[in-house]
Amino acid sequence: MIKITELNLNIPKNYNLYLPKLNDITNGVNEGELVIIAARPGCGKTSLMVHLSAYLQLIDKTEFYSLEMTNSELLLRFKKLFKINKLTNL
């Protein structure tokens, strides 16, 4: 016989996003998922992902990759958005 608590061990975590409309559409982000944001240039893809990754980093470990920007450009974006003087914690 399998206990109900044993069944819950293999269920991935689900993280709600801080944007209610996006959360309703996507039903949040599940642990281990690869999320790809795609749109035309200048639509705010990087800004959205910087905010989402910073929010999710408060909850759990996240990884953030960009095929359009270098590491130094992304760090500068984090610095500007969150008014960080030193980038040692990123």
PDB file of N, CA, C and O in Angstrom:
ATOM      1  N   MET A   1       0.835  -1.173   0.000  1.00  0.00           N
ATOM      2  CA  MET A   1       0.000   0.000   0.000  1.00  0.00           C
ATOM      3  C   MET A   1       0.889   1.248   0.000  1.00  0.00           C
ATOM      4  O   MET A   1       1.858   1.316   0.756  1.00  0.00           O
ATOM      5  N   ILE A   2       0.563   2.240  -0.846  1.00  0.00           N
ATOM      6  CA  ILE A   2       1.323   3.484  -0.949  1.00  0.00           C
ATOM      7  C   ILE A   2       0.609   4.562  -0.145  1.00  0.00           C
ATOM      8  O   ILE A   2      -0.593   4.776  -0.302  1.00  0.00           O
ATOM      9  N   LYS A   3       1.361   5.236   0.715  1.00  0.00           N
ATOM     10  CA  LYS A   3       0.790   6.328   1.490  1.00  0.00           C
ATOM     11  C   LYS A   3       0.687   7.573   0.617  1.00  0.00           C
ATOM     12  O   LYS A   3       1.482   7.765  -0.303  1.00  0.00           O
ATOM     13  N   ILE A   4      -0.285   8.405   0.910  1.00  0.00           N
ATOM     14  CA  ILE A   4      -0.485   9.632   0.136  1.00  0.00           C
ATOM     15  C   ILE A   4       0.737  10.542   0.239  1.00  0.00           C
ATOM     16  O   ILE A   4       1.082  11.204  -0.739  1.00  0.00           O
ATOM     17  N   THR A   5       1.388  10.594   1.373  1.00  0.00           N
ATOM     18  CA  THR A   5       2.561  11.453   1.531  1.00  0.00           C
ATOM     19  C   THR A   5       3.708  10.988   0.647  1.00  0.00           C
ATOM     20  O   THR A   5       4.511  11.810   0.205  1.00  0.00           O
ATOM     21  N   GLU A   6       3.806   9.690   0.378  1.00  0.00           N
ATOM     22  CA  GLU A   6       4.848   9.173  -0.503  1.00  0.00           C
ATOM     23  C   GLU A   6       4.610   9.590  -1.943  1.00  0.00           C
ATOM     24  O   GLU A   6       5.567   9.782  -2.692  1.00  0.00           O
ATOM     25  N   LEU A   7       3.374   9.731  -2.340  1.00  0.00           N
ATOM     26  CA  LEU A   7       3.055  10.144  -3.707  1.00  0.00           C
ATOM     27  C   LEU A   7       3.476  11.584  -3.965  1.00  0.00           C
ATOM     28  O   LEU A   7       3.839  11.919  -5.093  1.00  0.00           O
ATOM     29  N   ASN A   8       3.440  12.433  -2.964  1.00  0.00           N
ATOM     30  CA  ASN A   8       3.765  13.847  -3.121  1.00  0.00           C
ATOM     31  C   ASN A   8       5.261  14.105  -3.270  1.00  0.00           C
ATOM     32  O   ASN A   8       5.649  15.208  -3.653  1.00  0.00           O
ATOM     33  N   LEU A   9       6.105  13.133  -2.983  1.00  0.00           N
ATOM     34  CA  LEU A   9       7.541  13.340  -3.045  1.00  0.00           C
ATOM     35  C   LEU A   9       8.045  13.590  -4.461  1.00  0.00           C
ATOM     36  O   LEU A   9       9.048  14.282  -4.633  1.00  0.00           O
ATOM     37  N   ASN A  10       7.384  13.050  -5.476  1.00  0.00           N
ATOM     38  CA  ASN A  10       7.861  13.170  -6.852  1.00  0.00           C
ATOM     39  C   ASN A  10       7.182  14.288  -7.637  1.00  0.00           C
ATOM     40  O   ASN A  10       7.458  14.455  -8.825  1.00  0.00           O
ATOM     41  N   ILE A  11       6.315  15.043  -7.010  1.00  0.00           N
ATOM     42  CA  ILE A  11       5.629  16.137  -7.692  1.00  0.00           C
ATOM     43  C   ILE A  11       6.553  17.349  -7.721  1.00  0.00           C
ATOM     44  O   ILE A  11       7.018  17.788  -6.670  1.00  0.00           O
ATOM     45  N   PRO A  12       6.830  17.904  -8.913  1.00  0.00           N
ATOM     46  CA  PRO A  12       7.708  19.080  -8.975  1.00  0.00           C
ATOM     47  C   PRO A  12       7.054  20.290  -8.323  1.00  0.00           C
ATOM     48  O   PRO A  12       5.830  20.413  -8.289  1.00  0.00           O
ATOM     49  N   LYS A  13       7.892  21.178  -7.808  1.00  0.00           N
ATOM     50  CA  LYS A  13       7.395  22.415  -7.203  1.00  0.00           C
ATOM     51  C   LYS A  13       6.799  23.299  -8.294  1.00  0.00           C
ATOM     52  O   LYS A  13       7.267  23.302  -9.433  1.00  0.00           O
ATOM     53  N   ASN A  14       5.774  24.039  -7.934  1.00  0.00           N
ATOM     54  CA  ASN A  14       5.181  25.008  -8.841  1.00  0.00           C
ATOM     55  C   ASN A  14       5.370  26.389  -8.237  1.00  0.00           C
ATOM     56  O   ASN A  14       5.015  26.619  -7.081  1.00  0.00           O
ATOM     57  N   TYR A  15       5.929  27.309  -9.018  1.00  0.00           N
ATOM     58  CA  TYR A  15       6.184  28.666  -8.553  1.00  0.00           C
ATOM     59  C   TYR A  15       5.220  29.619  -9.229  1.00  0.00           C
ATOM     60  O   TYR A  15       5.161  29.688 -10.457  1.00  0.00           O
ATOM     61  N   ASN A  16       4.465  30.354  -8.430  1.00  0.00           N
ATOM     62  CA  ASN A  16       3.589  31.377  -8.984  1.00  0.00           C
ATOM     63  C   ASN A  16       4.428  32.573  -9.389  1.00  0.00           C
ATOM     64  O   ASN A  16       5.392  32.927  -8.710  1.00  0.00           O
ATOM     65  N   LEU A  17       4.061  33.186 -10.485  1.00  0.00           N
ATOM     66  CA  LEU A  17       4.753  34.377 -10.957  1.00  0.00           C
ATOM     67  C   LEU A  17       4.091  35.595 -10.350  1.00  0.00           C
ATOM     68  O   LEU A  17       2.904  35.554 -10.026  1.00  0.00           O
ATOM     69  N   TYR A  18       4.821  36.660 -10.192  1.00  0.00           N
ATOM     70  CA  TYR A  18       4.262  37.847  -9.551  1.00  0.00           C
ATOM     71  C   TYR A  18       3.396  38.674 -10.498  1.00  0.00           C
ATOM     72  O   TYR A  18       2.857  39.703 -10.093  1.00  0.00           O
ATOM     73  N   LEU A  19       3.254  38.248 -11.738  1.00  0.00           N
ATOM     74  CA  LEU A  19       2.379  38.925 -12.699  1.00  0.00           C
ATOM     75  C   LEU A  19       1.103  38.101 -12.848  1.00  0.00           C
ATOM     76  O   LEU A  19       1.131  37.055 -13.496  1.00  0.00           O
ATOM     77  N   PRO A  20      -0.010  38.539 -12.268  1.00  0.00           N
ATOM     78  CA  PRO A  20      -1.225  37.722 -12.231  1.00  0.00           C
ATOM     79  C   PRO A  20      -1.729  37.246 -13.595  1.00  0.00           C
ATOM     80  O   PRO A  20      -2.124  36.088 -13.730  1.00  0.00           O
ATOM     81  N   LYS A  21      -1.723  38.120 -14.609  1.00  0.00           N
ATOM     82  CA  LYS A  21      -2.221  37.710 -15.926  1.00  0.00           C
ATOM     83  C   LYS A  21      -1.317  36.646 -16.545  1.00  0.00           C
ATOM     84  O   LYS A  21      -1.803  35.676 -17.127  1.00  0.00           O
ATOM     85  N   LEU A  22      -0.006  36.828 -16.420  1.00  0.00           N
ATOM     86  CA  LEU A  22       0.938  35.834 -16.944  1.00  0.00           C
ATOM     87  C   LEU A  22       0.814  34.527 -16.175  1.00  0.00           C
ATOM     88  O   LEU A  22       0.892  33.447 -16.761  1.00  0.00           O
ATOM     89  N   ASN A  23       0.621  34.623 -14.874  1.00  0.00           N
ATOM     90  CA  ASN A  23       0.455  33.430 -14.048  1.00  0.00           C
ATOM     91  C   ASN A  23      -0.815  32.671 -14.442  1.00  0.00           C
ATOM     92  O   ASN A  23      -0.814  31.440 -14.464  1.00  0.00           O
ATOM     93  N   ASP A  24      -1.894  33.391 -14.753  1.00  0.00           N
ATOM     94  CA  ASP A  24      -3.134  32.742 -15.188  1.00  0.00           C
ATOM     95  C   ASP A  24      -2.951  32.004 -16.505  1.00  0.00           C
ATOM     96  O   ASP A  24      -3.471  30.903 -16.684  1.00  0.00           O
ATOM     97  N   ILE A  25      -2.213  32.610 -17.425  1.00  0.00           N
ATOM     98  CA  ILE A  25      -1.990  32.000 -18.739  1.00  0.00           C
ATOM     99  C   ILE A  25      -1.088  30.773 -18.642  1.00  0.00           C
ATOM    100  O   ILE A  25      -1.365  29.744 -19.258  1.00  0.00           O
ATOM    101  N   THR A  26      -0.006  30.886 -17.866  1.00  0.00           N
ATOM    102  CA  THR A  26       1.000  29.820 -17.817  1.00  0.00           C
ATOM    103  C   THR A  26       0.793  28.826 -16.681  1.00  0.00           C
ATOM    104  O   THR A  26       1.400  27.755 -16.670  1.00  0.00           O
ATOM    105  N   ASN A  27      -0.069  29.182 -15.718  1.00  0.00           N
ATOM    106  CA  ASN A  27      -0.266  28.371 -14.519  1.00  0.00           C
ATOM    107  C   ASN A  27       1.029  28.275 -13.710  1.00  0.00           C
ATOM    108  O   ASN A  27       1.292  27.257 -13.069  1.00  0.00           O
ATOM    109  N   GLY A  28       1.823  29.324 -13.743  1.00  0.00           N
ATOM    110  CA  GLY A  28       3.078  29.357 -12.999  1.00  0.00           C
ATOM    111  C   GLY A  28       4.191  28.627 -13.721  1.00  0.00           C
ATOM    112  O   GLY A  28       4.052  28.237 -14.880  1.00  0.00           O
ATOM    113  N   VAL A  29       5.290  28.451 -13.021  1.00  0.00           N
ATOM    114  CA  VAL A  29       6.460  27.772 -13.564  1.00  0.00           C
ATOM    115  C   VAL A  29       6.726  26.547 -12.702  1.00  0.00           C
ATOM    116  O   VAL A  29       6.771  26.640 -11.476  1.00  0.00           O
ATOM    117  N   ASN A  30       6.900  25.412 -13.340  1.00  0.00           N
ATOM    118  CA  ASN A  30       7.189  24.189 -12.601  1.00  0.00           C
ATOM    119  C   ASN A  30       8.686  23.964 -12.493  1.00  0.00           C
ATOM    120  O   ASN A  30       9.449  24.334 -13.385  1.00  0.00           O
ATOM    121  N   GLU A  31       9.095  23.356 -11.394  1.00  0.00           N
ATOM    122  CA  GLU A  31      10.491  23.022 -11.171  1.00  0.00           C
ATOM    123  C   GLU A  31      11.021  22.176 -12.339  1.00  0.00           C
ATOM    124  O   GLU A  31      10.378  21.217 -12.763  1.00  0.00           O
ATOM    125  N   GLY A  32      12.190  22.544 -12.843  1.00  0.00           N
ATOM    126  CA  GLY A  32      12.821  21.787 -13.916  1.00  0.00           C
ATOM    127  C   GLY A  32      12.373  22.169 -15.311  1.00  0.00           C
ATOM    128  O   GLY A  32      12.884  21.618 -16.286  1.00  0.00           O
ATOM    129  N   GLU A  33      11.435  23.094 -15.441  1.00  0.00           N
ATOM    130  CA  GLU A  33      10.963  23.506 -16.759  1.00  0.00           C
ATOM    131  C   GLU A  33      11.948  24.454 -17.425  1.00  0.00           C
ATOM    132  O   GLU A  33      12.625  25.240 -16.762  1.00  0.00           O
ATOM    133  N   LEU A  34      12.015  24.364 -18.722  1.00  0.00           N
ATOM    134  CA  LEU A  34      12.753  25.326 -19.529  1.00  0.00           C
ATOM    135  C   LEU A  34      11.728  26.291 -20.101  1.00  0.00           C
ATOM    136  O   LEU A  34      10.829  25.885 -20.838  1.00  0.00           O
ATOM    137  N   VAL A  35      11.860  27.563 -19.764  1.00  0.00           N
ATOM    138  CA  VAL A  35      10.919  28.576 -20.230  1.00  0.00           C
ATOM    139  C   VAL A  35      11.638  29.445 -21.243  1.00  0.00           C
ATOM    140  O   VAL A  35      12.697  30.003 -20.955  1.00  0.00           O
ATOM    141  N   ILE A  36      11.062  29.559 -22.427  1.00  0.00           N
ATOM    142  CA  ILE A  36      11.653  30.369 -23.491  1.00  0.00           C
ATOM    143  C   ILE A  36      10.716  31.536 -23.767  1.00  0.00           C
ATOM    144  O   ILE A  36       9.527  31.350 -24.023  1.00  0.00           O
ATOM    145  N   ILE A  37      11.267  32.729 -23.710  1.00  0.00           N
ATOM    146  CA  ILE A  37      10.507  33.945 -24.018  1.00  0.00           C
ATOM    147  C   ILE A  37      10.961  34.410 -25.397  1.00  0.00           C
ATOM    148  O   ILE A  37      12.146  34.663 -25.613  1.00  0.00           O
ATOM    149  N   ALA A  38      10.019  34.521 -26.323  1.00  0.00           N
ATOM    150  CA  ALA A  38      10.362  34.928 -27.693  1.00  0.00           C
ATOM    151  C   ALA A  38       9.411  36.040 -28.140  1.00  0.00           C
ATOM    152  O   ALA A  38       8.208  35.984 -27.885  1.00  0.00           O
ATOM    153  N   ALA A  39       9.960  37.028 -28.796  1.00  0.00           N
ATOM    154  CA  ALA A  39       9.173  38.130 -29.351  1.00  0.00           C
ATOM    155  C   ALA A  39      10.078  38.947 -30.265  1.00  0.00           C
ATOM    156  O   ALA A  39      11.282  38.704 -30.348  1.00  0.00           O
ATOM    157  N   ARG A  40       9.491  39.902 -30.935  1.00  0.00           N
ATOM    158  CA  ARG A  40      10.251  40.787 -31.806  1.00  0.00           C
ATOM    159  C   ARG A  40      11.192  41.650 -30.983  1.00  0.00           C
ATOM    160  O   ARG A  40      10.988  41.795 -29.778  1.00  0.00           O
ATOM    161  N   PRO A  41      12.227  42.232 -31.604  1.00  0.00           N
ATOM    162  CA  PRO A  41      13.156  43.108 -30.873  1.00  0.00           C
ATOM    163  C   PRO A  41      12.442  44.306 -30.249  1.00  0.00           C
ATOM    164  O   PRO A  41      11.506  44.863 -30.822  1.00  0.00           O
ATOM    165  N   GLY A  42      12.908  44.684 -29.066  1.00  0.00           N
ATOM    166  CA  GLY A  42      12.379  45.865 -28.405  1.00  0.00           C
ATOM    167  C   GLY A  42      11.065  45.679 -27.686  1.00  0.00           C
ATOM    168  O   GLY A  42      10.424  46.663 -27.318  1.00  0.00           O
ATOM    169  N   CYS A  43      10.644  44.445 -27.475  1.00  0.00           N
ATOM    170  CA  CYS A  43       9.361  44.198 -26.812  1.00  0.00           C
ATOM    171  C   CYS A  43       9.485  44.032 -25.302  1.00  0.00           C
ATOM    172  O   CYS A  43       8.467  43.939 -24.616  1.00  0.00           O
ATOM    173  N   GLY A  44      10.700  43.993 -24.768  1.00  0.00           N
ATOM    174  CA  GLY A  44      10.882  43.884 -23.326  1.00  0.00           C
ATOM    175  C   GLY A  44      11.136  42.475 -22.820  1.00  0.00           C
ATOM    176  O   GLY A  44      10.894  42.187 -21.648  1.00  0.00           O
ATOM    177  N   LYS A  45      11.625  41.586 -23.694  1.00  0.00           N
ATOM    178  CA  LYS A  45      11.894  40.195 -23.285  1.00  0.00           C
ATOM    179  C   LYS A  45      12.921  40.139 -22.164  1.00  0.00           C
ATOM    180  O   LYS A  45      12.708  39.457 -21.162  1.00  0.00           O
ATOM    181  N   THR A  46      14.026  40.846 -22.322  1.00  0.00           N
ATOM    182  CA  THR A  46      15.083  40.801 -21.323  1.00  0.00           C
ATOM    183  C   THR A  46      14.622  41.438 -20.022  1.00  0.00           C
ATOM    184  O   THR A  46      14.908  40.910 -18.948  1.00  0.00           O
ATOM    185  N   SER A  47      13.927  42.541 -20.094  1.00  0.00           N
ATOM    186  CA  SER A  47      13.418  43.197 -18.892  1.00  0.00           C
ATOM    187  C   SER A  47      12.473  42.264 -18.131  1.00  0.00           C
ATOM    188  O   SER A  47      12.557  42.157 -16.908  1.00  0.00           O
ATOM    189  N   LEU A  48      11.584  41.599 -18.845  1.00  0.00           N
ATOM    190  CA  LEU A  48      10.672  40.643 -18.218  1.00  0.00           C
ATOM    191  C   LEU A  48      11.446  39.521 -17.530  1.00  0.00           C
ATOM    192  O   LEU A  48      11.148  39.177 -16.386  1.00  0.00           O
ATOM    193  N   MET A  49      12.425  38.954 -18.210  1.00  0.00           N
ATOM    194  CA  MET A  49      13.174  37.839 -17.642  1.00  0.00           C
ATOM    195  C   MET A  49      14.069  38.273 -16.486  1.00  0.00           C
ATOM    196  O   MET A  49      14.258  37.506 -15.542  1.00  0.00           O
ATOM    197  N   VAL A  50      14.617  39.473 -16.538  1.00  0.00           N
ATOM    198  CA  VAL A  50      15.414  39.971 -15.413  1.00  0.00           C
ATOM    199  C   VAL A  50      14.522  40.078 -14.178  1.00  0.00           C
ATOM    200  O   VAL A  50      14.914  39.650 -13.092  1.00  0.00           O
ATOM    201  N   HIS A  51      13.338  40.642 -14.335  1.00  0.00           N
ATOM    202  CA  HIS A  51      12.419  40.760 -13.207  1.00  0.00           C
ATOM    203  C   HIS A  51      11.964  39.392 -12.708  1.00  0.00           C
ATOM    204  O   HIS A  51      11.964  39.142 -11.502  1.00  0.00           O
ATOM    205  N   LEU A  52      11.577  38.508 -13.621  1.00  0.00           N
ATOM    206  CA  LEU A  52      11.112  37.181 -13.208  1.00  0.00           C
ATOM    207  C   LEU A  52      12.213  36.382 -12.531  1.00  0.00           C
ATOM    208  O   LEU A  52      11.968  35.731 -11.514  1.00  0.00           O
ATOM    209  N   SER A  53      13.419  36.421 -13.078  1.00  0.00           N
ATOM    210  CA  SER A  53      14.508  35.646 -12.479  1.00  0.00           C
ATOM    211  C   SER A  53      14.887  36.202 -11.111  1.00  0.00           C
ATOM    212  O   SER A  53      15.211  35.433 -10.206  1.00  0.00           O
ATOM    213  N   ALA A  54      14.853  37.518 -10.943  1.00  0.00           N
ATOM    214  CA  ALA A  54      15.146  38.110  -9.634  1.00  0.00           C
ATOM    215  C   ALA A  54      14.073  37.722  -8.623  1.00  0.00           C
ATOM    216  O   ALA A  54      14.381  37.421  -7.470  1.00  0.00           O
ATOM    217  N   TYR A  55      12.814  37.731  -9.053  1.00  0.00           N
ATOM    218  CA  TYR A  55      11.714  37.333  -8.166  1.00  0.00           C
ATOM    219  C   TYR A  55      11.829  35.858  -7.781  1.00  0.00           C
ATOM    220  O   TYR A  55      11.703  35.512  -6.606  1.00  0.00           O
ATOM    221  N   LEU A  56      12.067  34.995  -8.760  1.00  0.00           N
ATOM    222  CA  LEU A  56      12.169  33.562  -8.482  1.00  0.00           C
ATOM    223  C   LEU A  56      13.416  33.235  -7.678  1.00  0.00           C
ATOM    224  O   LEU A  56      13.424  32.262  -6.924  1.00  0.00           O
ATOM    225  N   GLN A  57      14.476  34.034  -7.824  1.00  0.00           N
ATOM    226  CA  GLN A  57      15.697  33.814  -7.052  1.00  0.00           C
ATOM    227  C   GLN A  57      15.447  34.016  -5.556  1.00  0.00           C
ATOM    228  O   GLN A  57      16.125  33.409  -4.727  1.00  0.00           O
ATOM    229  N   LEU A  58      14.481  34.864  -5.211  1.00  0.00           N
ATOM    230  CA  LEU A  58      14.128  35.051  -3.801  1.00  0.00           C
ATOM    231  C   LEU A  58      13.508  33.793  -3.214  1.00  0.00           C
ATOM    232  O   LEU A  58      13.619  33.546  -2.013  1.00  0.00           O
ATOM    233  N   ILE A  59      12.851  32.991  -4.061  1.00  0.00           N
ATOM    234  CA  ILE A  59      12.155  31.788  -3.615  1.00  0.00           C
ATOM    235  C   ILE A  59      13.067  30.567  -3.668  1.00  0.00           C
ATOM    236  O   ILE A  59      13.099  29.772  -2.728  1.00  0.00           O
ATOM    237  N   ASP A  60      13.801  30.416  -4.754  1.00  0.00           N
ATOM    238  CA  ASP A  60      14.615  29.223  -4.967  1.00  0.00           C
ATOM    239  C   ASP A  60      15.699  29.549  -5.988  1.00  0.00           C
ATOM    240  O   ASP A  60      15.686  30.622  -6.592  1.00  0.00           O
ATOM    241  N   LYS A  61      16.620  28.643  -6.176  1.00  0.00           N
ATOM    242  CA  LYS A  61      17.715  28.827  -7.128  1.00  0.00           C
ATOM    243  C   LYS A  61      17.175  28.826  -8.560  1.00  0.00           C
ATOM    244  O   LYS A  61      16.380  27.962  -8.930  1.00  0.00           O
ATOM    245  N   THR A  62      17.609  29.790  -9.350  1.00  0.00           N
ATOM    246  CA  THR A  62      17.210  29.860 -10.755  1.00  0.00           C
ATOM    247  C   THR A  62      18.436  30.090 -11.627  1.00  0.00           C
ATOM    248  O   THR A  62      19.488  30.510 -11.146  1.00  0.00           O
ATOM    249  N   GLU A  63      18.284  29.812 -12.900  1.00  0.00           N
ATOM    250  CA  GLU A  63      19.330  30.100 -13.879  1.00  0.00           C
ATOM    251  C   GLU A  63      18.719  30.950 -14.976  1.00  0.00           C
ATOM    252  O   GLU A  63      17.551  30.784 -15.328  1.00  0.00           O
ATOM    253  N   PHE A  64      19.516  31.861 -15.514  1.00  0.00           N
ATOM    254  CA  PHE A  64      19.033  32.811 -16.506  1.00  0.00           C
ATOM    255  C   PHE A  64      20.046  32.879 -17.632  1.00  0.00           C
ATOM    256  O   PHE A  64      21.221  33.163 -17.396  1.00  0.00           O
ATOM    257  N   TYR A  65      19.606  32.623 -18.850  1.00  0.00           N
ATOM    258  CA  TYR A  65      20.485  32.658 -20.020  1.00  0.00           C
ATOM    259  C   TYR A  65      19.883  33.601 -21.058  1.00  0.00           C
ATOM    260  O   TYR A  65      18.664  33.698 -21.192  1.00  0.00           O
ATOM    261  N   SER A  66      20.736  34.280 -21.773  1.00  0.00           N
ATOM    262  CA  SER A  66      20.289  35.134 -22.863  1.00  0.00           C
ATOM    263  C   SER A  66      21.168  34.864 -24.077  1.00  0.00           C
ATOM    264  O   SER A  66      22.394  34.810 -23.974  1.00  0.00           O
ATOM    265  N   LEU A  67      20.529  34.695 -25.217  1.00  0.00           N
ATOM    266  CA  LEU A  67      21.268  34.504 -26.460  1.00  0.00           C
ATOM    267  C   LEU A  67      21.522  35.832 -27.167  1.00  0.00           C
ATOM    268  O   LEU A  67      22.224  35.881 -28.177  1.00  0.00           O
ATOM    269  N   GLU A  68      20.947  36.909 -26.630  1.00  0.00           N
ATOM    270  CA  GLU A  68      21.061  38.210 -27.280  1.00  0.00           C
ATOM    271  C   GLU A  68      22.019  39.166 -26.582  1.00  0.00           C
ATOM    272  O   GLU A  68      22.492  40.119 -27.201  1.00  0.00           O
ATOM    273  N   MET A  69      22.315  38.930 -25.306  1.00  0.00           N
ATOM    274  CA  MET A  69      23.138  39.870 -24.548  1.00  0.00           C
ATOM    275  C   MET A  69      24.301  39.142 -23.891  1.00  0.00           C
ATOM    276  O   MET A  69      24.197  37.965 -23.544  1.00  0.00           O
ATOM    277  N   THR A  70      25.413  39.860 -23.724  1.00  0.00           N
ATOM    278  CA  THR A  70      26.577  39.288 -23.050  1.00  0.00           C
ATOM    279  C   THR A  70      26.352  39.338 -21.531  1.00  0.00           C
ATOM    280  O   THR A  70      25.428  39.994 -21.050  1.00  0.00           O
ATOM    281  N   ASN A  71      27.214  38.632 -20.788  1.00  0.00           N
ATOM    282  CA  ASN A  71      27.103  38.638 -19.331  1.00  0.00           C
ATOM    283  C   ASN A  71      27.212  40.047 -18.760  1.00  0.00           C
ATOM    284  O   ASN A  71      26.440  40.420 -17.876  1.00  0.00           O
ATOM    285  N   SER A  72      28.168  40.836 -19.260  1.00  0.00           N
ATOM    286  CA  SER A  72      28.339  42.194 -18.732  1.00  0.00           C
ATOM    287  C   SER A  72      27.123  43.072 -19.048  1.00  0.00           C
ATOM    288  O   SER A  72      26.749  43.917 -18.234  1.00  0.00           O
ATOM    289  N   GLU A  73      26.509  42.884 -20.205  1.00  0.00           N
ATOM    290  CA  GLU A  73      25.296  43.644 -20.525  1.00  0.00           C
ATOM    291  C   GLU A  73      24.143  43.260 -19.601  1.00  0.00           C
ATOM    292  O   GLU A  73      23.382  44.122 -19.162  1.00  0.00           O
ATOM    293  N   LEU A  74      24.016  41.966 -19.307  1.00  0.00           N
ATOM    294  CA  LEU A  74      22.961  41.516 -18.397  1.00  0.00           C
ATOM    295  C   LEU A  74      23.197  42.026 -16.979  1.00  0.00           C
ATOM    296  O   LEU A  74      22.256  42.448 -16.306  1.00  0.00           O
ATOM    297  N   LEU A  75      24.448  41.989 -16.522  1.00  0.00           N
ATOM    298  CA  LEU A  75      24.755  42.495 -15.190  1.00  0.00           C
ATOM    299  C   LEU A  75      24.466  43.992 -15.095  1.00  0.00           C
ATOM    300  O   LEU A  75      23.978  44.470 -14.071  1.00  0.00           O
ATOM    301  N   LEU A  76      24.764  44.720 -16.152  1.00  0.00           N
ATOM    302  CA  LEU A  76      24.455  46.147 -16.182  1.00  0.00           C
ATOM    303  C   LEU A  76      22.945  46.370 -16.116  1.00  0.00           C
ATOM    304  O   LEU A  76      22.480  47.303 -15.461  1.00  0.00           O
ATOM    305  N   ARG A  77      22.186  45.516 -16.792  1.00  0.00           N
ATOM    306  CA  ARG A  77      20.720  45.613 -16.759  1.00  0.00           C
ATOM    307  C   ARG A  77      20.196  45.359 -15.343  1.00  0.00           C
ATOM    308  O   ARG A  77      19.328  46.088 -14.863  1.00  0.00           O
ATOM    309  N   PHE A  78      20.726  44.315 -14.668  1.00  0.00           N
ATOM    310  CA  PHE A  78      20.348  44.060 -13.277  1.00  0.00           C
ATOM    311  C   PHE A  78      20.686  45.267 -12.409  1.00  0.00           C
ATOM    312  O   PHE A  78      19.882  45.691 -11.578  1.00  0.00           O
ATOM    313  N   LYS A  79      21.874  45.811 -12.608  1.00  0.00           N
ATOM    314  CA  LYS A  79      22.333  46.947 -11.803  1.00  0.00           C
ATOM    315  C   LYS A  79      21.414  48.151 -11.966  1.00  0.00           C
ATOM    316  O   LYS A  79      21.061  48.803 -10.983  1.00  0.00           O
ATOM    317  N   LYS A  80      21.030  48.444 -13.187  1.00  0.00           N
ATOM    318  CA  LYS A  80      20.166  49.590 -13.449  1.00  0.00           C
ATOM    319  C   LYS A  80      18.750  49.374 -12.911  1.00  0.00           C
ATOM    320  O   LYS A  80      18.172  50.278 -12.307  1.00  0.00           O
ATOM    321  N   LEU A  81      18.196  48.192 -13.126  1.00  0.00           N
ATOM    322  CA  LEU A  81      16.821  47.934 -12.702  1.00  0.00           C
ATOM    323  C   LEU A  81      16.661  47.922 -11.189  1.00  0.00           C
ATOM    324  O   LEU A  81      15.645  48.379 -10.666  1.00  0.00           O
ATOM    325  N   PHE A  82      17.655  47.403 -10.489  1.00  0.00           N
ATOM    326  CA  PHE A  82      17.525  47.250  -9.047  1.00  0.00           C
ATOM    327  C   PHE A  82      18.405  48.223  -8.262  1.00  0.00           C
ATOM    328  O   PHE A  82      18.548  48.097  -7.046  1.00  0.00           O
ATOM    329  N   LYS A  83      19.000  49.203  -8.974  1.00  0.00           N
ATOM    330  CA  LYS A  83      19.814  50.242  -8.340  1.00  0.00           C
ATOM    331  C   LYS A  83      20.858  49.643  -7.401  1.00  0.00           C
ATOM    332  O   LYS A  83      20.970  50.035  -6.240  1.00  0.00           O
ATOM    333  N   ILE A  84      21.620  48.682  -7.931  1.00  0.00           N
ATOM    334  CA  ILE A  84      22.671  48.011  -7.177  1.00  0.00           C
ATOM    335  C   ILE A  84      23.991  48.682  -7.502  1.00  0.00           C
ATOM    336  O   ILE A  84      24.317  48.860  -8.676  1.00  0.00           O
ATOM    337  N   ASN A  85      24.769  49.064  -6.471  1.00  0.00           N
ATOM    338  CA  ASN A  85      26.067  49.692  -6.685  1.00  0.00           C
ATOM    339  C   ASN A  85      27.159  48.667  -6.947  1.00  0.00           C
ATOM    340  O   ASN A  85      28.021  48.864  -7.804  1.00  0.00           O
ATOM    341  N   LYS A  86      27.114  47.560  -6.194  1.00  0.00           N
ATOM    342  CA  LYS A  86      28.106  46.503  -6.374  1.00  0.00           C
ATOM    343  C   LYS A  86      27.417  45.247  -6.881  1.00  0.00           C
ATOM    344  O   LYS A  86      26.309  44.933  -6.447  1.00  0.00           O
ATOM    345  N   LEU A  87      28.052  44.533  -7.785  1.00  0.00           N
ATOM    346  CA  LEU A  87      27.449  43.329  -8.366  1.00  0.00           C
ATOM    347  C   LEU A  87      28.005  42.052  -7.738  1.00  0.00           C
ATOM    348  O   LEU A  87      27.967  40.994  -8.366  1.00  0.00           O
ATOM    349  N   THR A  88      28.512  42.132  -6.532  1.00  0.00           N
ATOM    350  CA  THR A  88      29.134  40.955  -5.912  1.00  0.00           C
ATOM    351  C   THR A  88      28.141  39.867  -5.540  1.00  0.00           C
ATOM    352  O   THR A  88      28.518  38.699  -5.453  1.00  0.00           O
ATOM    353  N   ASN A  89      26.881  40.223  -5.318  1.00  0.00           N
ATOM    354  CA  ASN A  89      25.891  39.243  -4.886  1.00  0.00           C
ATOM    355  C   ASN A  89      25.168  38.564  -6.044  1.00  0.00           C
ATOM    356  O   ASN A  89      24.326  37.694  -5.822  1.00  0.00           O
ATOM    357  N   LEU A  90      25.479  38.943  -7.248  1.00  0.00           N
ATOM    358  CA  LEU A  90      24.772  38.348  -8.390  1.00  0.00           C
ATOM    359  C   LEU A  90      25.555  37.212  -8.988  1.00  0.00           C
ATOM    360  O   LEU A  90      25.109  36.597  -9.957  1.00  0.00           O
TER     361      LEU A  90
END
